[in-house]
């Protein structure tokens, strides 16, 4: 599909290839051609060729290839804003013309600790693309969501886990970190005050690491809610474990000097039911990949 625009320095009208623009936007958002190729299900050479043709059609350089990492030129920054708007209009138009085929409800399960910041923009983008498809969001622990998915009660789920089951894909891998109140001192107490909810999939890992390091600890929360653990941590009554880049406001990683044991990385995995229509399933996966890829590029929180 092509969108016609007028280029002021020429008497002729040129067509910007929306496929090339989508590759350009993806490269800018995920930070590299290789990553973009994976998100777009294209080869790296195909994405590079699209970018080259886009630059040739405009007669400008869009990417600064002199640096070790991909960066946009000032002209590329200007085009990025236009390209995003053009793709939104394109996707909205396609959705409006074809949305009769996509009606109903999708049940999506997401653990509480990875809802923000990736899920709000995902929901907005999905609703724009499929305005007659409702997304019912369930926020439950990983174990519960996997049980529901096996019973066919969810169309798609996200999980936080160390492993990857057959049929799933890893969207992002993040380190598990110790966290406490900003400028807090709870991490210094011994026995260590540790907050976790009953269904927390990370707490057995943390408890095992504490026991292995010979660090005495005690629980200060007895609740099924993640929020209860967060409240105790925000009040500087305890520390807990959480995925990096998902820390709520008022909570920060504890200093490396506190001598708490290292924790393993965790995967954010996506499971999709075969019951989903393939086009909807692919769009859902692409939007989730894109939004969690942005999460991976968030600067590390200050300690």
C-alpha positions in Angstrom: 0.0 0.0 0.0 1.3 3.5 -0.8 0.5 7.0 0.4 1.0 9.9 -2.0 2.8 13.0 -0.6 4.0 16.2 -2.4 7.7 16.8 -2.2 8.2 20.6 -2.5 11.6 20.5 -4.2 10.2 18.6 -7.2 7.4 19.1 -9.7 6.7 15.4 -9.6 4.8 13.5 -6.9 6.6 10.7 -5.1 5.2 7.8 -3.3 6.6 6.8 0.1 6.5 3.0 0.5 4.7 2.3 3.8 6.4 -1.1 4.1 9.8 0.7 4.1 8.4 3.3 6.5 7.3 0.5 8.9 10.8 -0.9 8.7 12.3 2.5 9.4 10.1 3.1 12.4 10.8 -0.3 13.8 14.6 0.1 13.5 14.3 3.5 15.3 12.1 2.0 18.1 14.0 -1.3 18.7 17.5 0.2 18.2 18.9 -1.9 15.4 18.4 -3.5 12.0 18.8 -7.1 13.4 16.2 -6.6 16.1 13.9 -4.9 13.7 14.2 -7.8 11.2 13.1 -10.2 14.0 10.1 -8.1 14.9 9.0 -7.8 11.2 9.7 -11.4 10.3 12.1 -10.3 7.6 15.8 -11.0 6.9 18.3 -8.4 8.0 19.3 -7.8 4.3 15.6 -7.2 3.4 15.3 -4.5 6.1 18.6 -2.9 5.1 17.5 -2.8 1.4 14.2 -1.2 2.3 16.0 1.5 4.3 18.4 2.1 1.5 15.6 2.5 -1.0 13.8 4.9 1.3 16.9 7.0 1.6 17.4 7.0 -2.2 13.8 7.9 -2.9 14.1 11.0 -0.6 17.7 11.8 -1.5 18.7 12.1 2.2 20.5 10.0 4.8 18.1 8.8 7.5 20.5 6.8 9.6 23.9 7.7 11.0 26.0 4.6 10.2 29.3 5.9 11.6 28.4 5.0 15.2 28.6 1.5 16.6 24.9 1.7 17.4 22.1 2.8 15.1 21.2 6.5 15.4 18.9 8.7 13.4 20.2 11.8 11.5 18.4 15.1 12.2 16.5 14.4 8.9 15.7 10.9 10.1 14.3 12.4 13.4 12.0 14.6 11.3 10.8 11.7 9.1 10.1 9.5 12.1 7.3 11.7 13.4 5.7 11.7 9.9 6.2 8.0 9.4 4.5 7.1 12.7 1.4 9.2 11.8 1.2 7.8 8.3 1.4 4.2 9.6 -1.3 5.0 12.2 -3.6 6.3 9.5 -2.8 3.4 7.3 -3.5 0.8 10.0 -6.7 2.6 11.1 -8.0 2.7 7.5 -7.3 -1.0 7.0 -8.9 -1.8 10.3 -12.1 0.2 9.6 -12.4 -1.3 6.1 -12.0 -4.9 7.3 -13.1 -4.9 10.9 -16.3 -6.8 10.2 -14.3 -10.0 10.1 -12.8 -9.3 13.6 -15.5 -9.1 16.3 -15.8 -10.5 19.8 -13.6 -10.7 22.8 -10.0 -11.7 23.5 -9.0 -12.8 27.0 -5.4 -11.7 27.8 -3.7 -12.6 31.1 -0.8 -10.6 32.4 0.9 -10.8 35.8 0.7 -7.6 37.9 4.4 -6.9 37.9 4.7 -6.5 34.1 1.5 -4.6 33.4 3.3 -1.2 33.4 4.6 0.4 31.3 4.2 -1.9 28.3 0.6 -2.9 28.5 -1.2 0.5 28.4 0.2 1.5 25.0 -0.3 -2.1 23.7 -4.0 -2.0 24.6 -4.4 1.4 23.0 -2.7 0.3 19.7 -4.7 -3.0 19.6 -8.0 -1.2 20.1 -7.1 1.2 17.3 -6.3 -1.6 14.9 -9.3 -3.8 15.9 -12.0 -1.5 17.2 -14.6 -4.2 17.3 -12.5 -6.7 19.2 -12.7 -6.3 23.0 -9.7 -7.2 25.1 -10.6 -8.5 28.6 -7.5 -8.1 30.8 -6.8 -10.5 33.6 -4.1 -9.7 36.1 -3.1 -12.9 38.0 0.0 -14.7 39.0 2.0 -16.7 36.4 1.1 -20.1 37.8 -2.7 -19.3 37.8 -2.5 -17.9 34.2 -0.7 -21.0 32.9 -3.4 -23.2 34.5 -6.1 -21.1 32.9 -4.4 -21.2 29.5 -4.1 -25.0 29.6 -7.9 -25.1 30.4 -8.6 -22.9 27.4 -9.8 -20.0 29.6 -7.4 -17.4 28.1 -6.6 -16.6 24.5 -3.1 -15.3 25.3 -1.0 -14.9 28.4 2.2 -13.3 29.4 4.3 -15.0 32.1 7.4 -14.3 34.1 9.6 -17.5 34.5 13.1 -18.8 34.1 12.2 -21.4 31.4 10.3 -21.4 28.1 7.7 -24.0 27.4 6.9 -25.5 24.0 4.8 -23.2 21.8 5.8 -20.0 23.7 8.2 -17.2 22.8 10.3 -15.0 25.0 9.6 -11.3 24.4 12.2 -10.0 26.8 14.7 -11.2 29.4 15.3 -9.0 32.5 17.3 -9.4 35.6 15.6 -10.0 38.9 16.7 -7.4 41.4 16.4 -6.6 45.1 14.5 -3.4 45.7 13.5 -1.2 48.6 12.2 2.2 49.4 14.1 5.1 47.7 16.8 6.2 50.2 15.6 3.5 52.5 17.5 1.4 55.0 15.5 -1.8 55.3 18.1 -3.7 53.3 20.6 -3.2 56.1 18.5 -4.9 58.8 19.3 -8.4 60.0 17.4 -10.6 60.0 16.4 -9.2 56.7 12.8 -8.0 56.5 11.4 -9.6 53.3 8.0 -8.8 51.7 6.3 -11.1 49.2 2.8 -12.3 48.4 1.7 -15.9 48.7 1.6 -16.4 45.0 4.8 -14.7 44.1 6.8 -16.8 41.7 10.0 -15.0 42.6 10.0 -15.4 46.3 11.1 -19.1 46.4 14.1 -18.1 44.3 15.0 -15.2 46.6 14.5 -17.3 49.8 16.7 -20.0 48.4 19.4 -17.5 47.6 19.2 -16.0 51.0 19.4 -19.3 52.7 22.4 -20.3 50.5 24.2 -17.1 51.5 23.5 -17.7 55.2 21.4 -14.5 55.5 18.6 -14.8 58.1 15.3 -13.3 57.1 11.7 -13.0 58.1 8.4 -12.3 56.3 6.6 -9.1 57.1 3.6 -9.6 54.7 0.9 -12.3 54.6 -1.3 -11.5 51.6 -2.3 -12.8 48.2 -1.9 -9.3 46.8 1.3 -7.9 45.2 0.1 -4.4 46.4 0.5 -5.4 50.0 4.2 -6.2 49.5 4.7 -2.9 47.6 3.1 -1.0 50.5 5.5 -2.6 53.0 8.5 -1.9 50.8 7.5 1.8 50.1 7.2 2.3 53.9 10.8 1.0 54.2 9.6 -1.9 56.4 11.1 -4.5 54.0 12.8 -5.3 50.7 11.4 -7.5 47.9 12.4 -8.9 44.5 11.1 -7.5 41.3 12.1 -7.4 37.6 14.4 -4.6 36.7 12.7 -1.8 34.6 9.4 -2.5 36.3 9.9 -0.8 39.6 7.0 1.3 40.9 7.6 4.9 41.8 9.0 5.3 45.3 10.9 2.0 45.0 14.5 1.6 43.8 17.1 -1.1 43.5 19.1 -1.6 46.7 22.8 -0.7 46.5 25.2 -3.4 45.3 27.2 -2.8 48.5 24.4 -4.3 50.6 25.7 -7.9 50.0 22.4 -9.5 49.1 22.9 -12.5 46.9 22.7 -12.3 43.1 19.4 -13.3 41.5 18.8 -15.0 38.1 17.4 -13.4 34.9 13.7 -14.0 34.2 11.9 -14.3 30.9 8.7 -12.5 29.9 7.1 -15.2 27.8 4.1 -15.0 25.5 1.7 -17.9 25.0 -1.0 -17.8 22.2 -3.9 -20.1 21.7 -4.4 -21.7 18.4 -8.1 -20.7 18.6 -7.1 -17.1 17.8 -7.5 -16.0 14.2 -4.0 -16.0 12.7 -4.1 -12.3 11.6 -5.3 -11.2 15.1 -2.8 -13.5 16.8 0.1 -12.1 14.7 -0.9 -8.5 15.3 -1.3 -9.1 19.1 2.2 -10.7 19.2 3.8 -7.9 17.1 2.4 -5.2 19.3 3.5 -6.9 22.5 7.0 -7.5 21.1 7.2 -3.8 20.1 6.1 -2.5 23.5 8.3 -4.8 25.5 11.2 -3.9 23.2 10.8 -0.3 24.2 10.9 -1.4 27.8 14.3 -3.0 27.2 15.6 0.4 26.1 14.5 2.3 29.2 17.6 3.6 31.0 18.5 1.6 34.1 17.0 3.1 37.3 19.4 4.9 39.6 20.4 3.1 42.7 
